[in-house]
Each structure stands twice: as structure tokens, then as C-alpha cells.
């Protein structure tokens, strides 16, 4: 499960590695998140945030994150 702080981190935390390193997690392409869903998300908080990003993208809820961006 996630808490309120996960939403803030999702809006501001950069992807630490890979093709989209430096891009804010909520701005990762849906296809990239779906690829991780098939291959396995990273362990720990990063994986939780990426799963949350995918759920938000699939359900079209990006508007709840925009006010949290710094």
C-alpha cells in the first residue's frame, strides 16, 4: 500500500537509472512502466512508486499528481 508521501515523491522523484534516467517518475511513458510490470519492478520504494505510477496512468488520474509537482 502507499501513503500520501508516495504521491509527492511520485510527482518529484527522478528515475535513477535506465533509458529514462532523470525523468520524473510520473512522467515515465506508460509503455516503459508496462515493460517493468512484465519483467518485474525494482525492489523497495522505487518499485512501489513505479507500480503506483502505472496504476495512475492506466486509470487516467495524472491530474491528482500535477498540483504536487515542485
Secondary structure, DSSP 8 states (H G I E B T S, - for coil): ---HHHHHHHHH-B--SSTTTTSBGGGS-HHHHHHHHHH---SHHHHHHHHHHHHHHHTT-THHHHTT--
